[in-house]
């Protein structure tokens, strides 16, 4: 396995800062294409306009995926910990969201609705679209096409059985975090996809991790934290 563009650091360099963070939390409903979409917005308590706002899309709802999935939740904590607002929502048919599952087609409209909300709520911020598993396949597709989205984060991208060919037309900066034992996204398939993907693409392979990063969520946190702080010098870890 090729090393790819790896990040040189250890977990001790960045302790779990989310344990120290204060934020405002809002539970509400977005206006989606087929009705309301259940959502949670975390807004850091510090003053000033954030340089970035993030959206995270959850895994497959037919297999129990919701915005409360542990990978999505931990990614949200990592992003929140550096002072970036984070929006999570339930796709149509999941949780309290209206509608029914549409195999990744109608769900793209759900992502667009969430982007519209973030763009209106934080008009001076760049937008980051992130997703885990099914959420990465759907969310990053929309994020690639939307001019307001400046960067992308994919976690456990399911390249074994989903079409990521749209990456070949997407030069936006990307971070991909993948377990080397991911049963839905083999590392060699990830590298094949990224080999034809333009732009600044960074991949972090978590050695031995499965699709859900079981027991390895600290390494997911570290990858996200390091990448964001490297890309945005104006971000700072939030502390009380």
C-alpha positions as CSV (number, residue, x, y, z in Angstrom):
1,X,0.0,0.0,0.0
2,X,1.4,3.4,-0.9
3,X,1.5,5.9,1.9
4,X,-0.4,8.6,0.1
5,X,-0.2,12.1,1.6
6,X,0.1,11.3,5.2
7,X,0.2,13.7,8.1
8,X,3.2,13.6,10.5
9,X,2.0,13.9,14.1
10,X,0.8,11.9,17.0
11,X,-2.4,12.0,18.9
12,X,-0.7,13.5,22.0
13,X,0.0,16.6,19.9
14,X,-3.7,17.4,19.9
15,X,-5.6,16.3,23.0
16,X,-9.4,15.8,22.7
17,X,-10.2,19.5,22.7
18,X,-13.9,18.9,22.3
19,X,-14.1,18.0,26.0
20,X,-13.3,21.7,26.7
21,X,-15.6,23.4,24.2
22,X,-18.6,25.6,24.9
23,X,-21.1,26.1,22.1
24,X,-24.8,27.0,21.5
25,X,-26.9,24.1,20.3
26,X,-30.1,24.5,18.3
27,X,-32.5,21.7,17.4
28,X,-34.8,22.7,14.6
29,X,-36.3,21.7,11.2
30,X,-34.9,22.7,7.8
31,X,-37.2,23.3,4.9
32,X,-36.4,20.4,2.6
33,X,-37.6,19.6,-0.9
34,X,-40.2,17.1,0.4
35,X,-40.9,18.6,3.8
36,X,-39.1,19.3,7.0
37,X,-35.6,17.9,7.8
38,X,-34.6,17.4,11.4
39,X,-31.4,19.2,12.2
40,X,-29.0,20.3,14.9
41,X,-26.7,23.3,14.6
42,X,-23.7,23.9,16.9
43,X,-22.4,27.4,17.0
44,X,-19.2,28.2,18.9
45,X,-19.7,30.6,21.7
46,X,-16.8,32.9,20.7
47,X,-17.5,36.2,19.2
48,X,-16.9,37.3,15.6
49,X,-17.7,35.8,12.2
50,X,-16.4,32.3,11.7
51,X,-14.2,31.8,8.6
52,X,-15.8,28.4,7.8
53,X,-19.1,26.6,8.4
54,X,-19.5,22.9,8.1
55,X,-22.2,20.4,7.1
56,X,-21.9,16.7,7.9
57,X,-24.1,14.1,6.1
58,X,-24.9,10.8,7.8
59,X,-24.6,7.1,6.6
60,X,-27.3,5.0,4.9
61,X,-30.7,5.5,6.6
62,X,-31.9,2.0,5.6
63,X,-29.2,0.5,7.8
64,X,-29.8,2.7,10.8
65,X,-27.8,5.8,9.8
66,X,-28.8,9.1,11.3
67,X,-27.2,12.3,12.3
68,X,-26.5,10.8,15.7
69,X,-24.2,8.1,14.2
70,X,-21.0,7.9,16.3
71,X,-18.7,8.8,13.4
72,X,-20.8,11.8,12.4
73,X,-21.0,12.9,16.0
74,X,-17.3,12.6,16.6
75,X,-16.5,14.5,13.4
76,X,-18.9,17.2,14.5
77,X,-17.1,17.5,17.8
78,X,-13.7,17.7,16.1
79,X,-14.9,20.5,13.8
80,X,-16.7,22.3,16.6
81,X,-13.5,22.2,18.7
82,X,-11.6,24.5,16.4
83,X,-14.4,27.1,16.4
84,X,-16.3,26.1,13.2
85,X,-20.2,26.0,13.3
86,X,-21.4,22.5,12.4
87,X,-24.8,21.5,11.0
88,X,-26.1,17.9,11.1
89,X,-29.4,16.8,9.7
90,X,-31.4,13.7,9.0
91,X,-32.0,12.8,5.4
92,X,-35.6,12.3,4.2
93,X,-37.3,9.4,6.0
94,X,-34.7,9.3,8.8
95,X,-35.6,10.3,12.3
96,X,-38.2,13.0,12.3
97,X,-37.5,14.1,8.7
98,X,-40.3,13.9,6.2
99,X,-40.4,11.8,3.1
100,X,-38.9,8.4,2.3
101,X,-35.5,7.1,1.2
102,X,-34.7,7.8,-2.5
103,X,-31.5,5.9,-3.0
104,X,-29.2,8.9,-3.1
105,X,-31.2,10.9,-5.7
106,X,-33.7,13.0,-3.8
107,X,-31.2,13.1,-0.9
108,X,-29.0,15.4,-3.0
109,X,-31.8,18.0,-2.7
110,X,-31.7,17.5,1.0
111,X,-28.0,18.4,1.0
112,X,-28.7,21.5,-1.1
113,X,-31.3,22.6,1.4
114,X,-28.8,22.3,4.2
115,X,-26.2,24.2,2.2
116,X,-28.7,27.0,1.5
117,X,-29.4,27.3,5.2
118,X,-25.6,27.5,6.1
119,X,-24.9,30.0,3.4
120,X,-27.7,32.2,4.7
121,X,-26.8,31.8,8.3
122,X,-23.0,32.4,7.8
123,X,-22.8,34.6,4.6
124,X,-19.2,35.5,5.1
125,X,-17.9,32.0,5.8
126,X,-16.5,29.4,3.4
127,X,-18.5,26.1,3.4
128,X,-17.2,22.6,4.2
129,X,-19.3,19.7,3.2
130,X,-18.4,16.4,5.0
131,X,-20.0,13.0,4.9
132,X,-19.6,9.5,6.3
133,X,-20.2,6.4,4.1
134,X,-23.5,7.0,2.2
135,X,-23.4,10.6,3.4
136,X,-20.0,11.1,1.7
137,X,-21.2,9.7,-1.6
138,X,-24.3,12.0,-1.7
139,X,-22.9,15.0,0.2
140,X,-19.6,15.4,-1.6
141,X,-21.3,15.0,-5.0
142,X,-23.4,18.1,-4.2
143,X,-20.5,19.9,-2.6
144,X,-18.4,19.4,-5.7
145,X,-21.0,21.1,-7.8
146,X,-21.9,24.0,-5.5
147,X,-19.7,27.0,-6.0
148,X,-20.3,28.2,-2.4
149,X,-18.5,25.0,-1.1
150,X,-14.8,25.5,-0.7
151,X,-13.6,22.2,0.7
152,X,-14.7,18.6,1.3
153,X,-14.2,15.9,3.9
154,X,-15.0,12.2,3.2
155,X,-14.9,9.6,5.9
156,X,-15.2,5.9,5.1
157,X,-16.0,6.6,1.5
158,X,-17.8,3.5,0.1
159,X,-15.9,3.1,-3.1
160,X,-16.4,-0.6,-3.3
161,X,-20.0,-0.3,-4.4
162,X,-20.7,3.4,-5.1
163,X,-19.8,5.6,-8.1
164,X,-17.3,8.3,-7.2
165,X,-16.3,9.1,-10.8
166,X,-17.6,12.6,-10.2
167,X,-14.3,13.1,-8.2
168,X,-12.5,13.3,-11.6
169,X,-14.3,16.6,-12.2
170,X,-13.8,18.1,-8.8
171,X,-10.6,20.0,-7.9
172,X,-11.7,21.3,-4.6
173,X,-9.4,20.5,-1.6
174,X,-10.4,17.2,0.0
175,X,-9.5,15.2,3.1
176,X,-10.3,11.5,2.9
177,X,-10.0,9.5,6.1
178,X,-10.3,5.7,5.6
179,X,-9.6,2.6,7.6
180,X,-7.3,0.1,5.9
181,X,-9.8,-2.7,6.9
182,X,-12.9,-0.8,5.7
183,X,-15.2,-3.4,4.3
184,X,-17.0,-0.9,2.1
185,X,-14.0,1.0,0.9
186,X,-10.8,-0.9,0.3
187,X,-7.7,1.3,0.5
188,X,-6.6,0.3,-3.0
189,X,-9.9,1.4,-4.5
190,X,-9.6,4.7,-2.6
191,X,-6.2,5.3,-4.1
192,X,-7.4,4.4,-7.6
193,X,-10.2,7.0,-7.3
194,X,-7.8,9.7,-5.9
195,X,-5.3,8.9,-8.6
196,X,-7.7,10.5,-11.2
197,X,-8.9,13.3,-8.9
198,X,-7.5,16.8,-9.5
199,X,-6.6,19.3,-6.9
200,X,-5.2,19.2,-3.4
201,X,-6.3,15.8,-2.1
202,X,-5.1,14.4,1.2
203,X,-5.8,10.8,2.4
204,X,-5.2,9.5,5.9
205,X,-5.3,5.7,6.2
206,X,-6.1,4.6,9.7
207,X,-4.2,1.3,10.0
208,X,-6.5,-1.6,10.9
209,X,-9.6,0.5,11.3
210,X,-12.9,-0.8,10.0
211,X,-15.7,1.1,8.3
212,X,-16.9,2.6,11.6
213,X,-13.5,3.4,12.9
214,X,-14.3,1.2,15.9
215,X,-11.9,2.0,18.7
216,X,-10.0,4.4,16.4
217,X,-12.2,7.6,16.6
218,X,-9.3,9.5,18.2
219,X,-7.3,9.1,15.0
220,X,-10.3,10.4,13.0
221,X,-10.4,13.4,15.3
222,X,-6.7,14.0,14.9
223,X,-6.8,13.8,11.1
224,X,-9.7,16.3,10.9
225,X,-8.2,18.7,13.5
226,X,-4.7,18.7,11.9
227,X,-6.1,19.3,8.4
228,X,-8.3,22.2,9.4
229,X,-5.7,23.9,11.4
230,X,-3.2,23.6,8.6
231,X,-5.6,24.9,6.0
232,X,-7.0,27.8,8.1
233,X,-4.4,29.7,10.1
234,X,-7.1,31.9,11.6
235,X,-8.7,28.9,13.4
236,X,-7.7,28.3,16.9
237,X,-8.8,25.4,19.3
238,X,-11.5,26.8,21.6
239,X,-10.8,26.6,25.3
240,X,-12.9,27.9,28.3
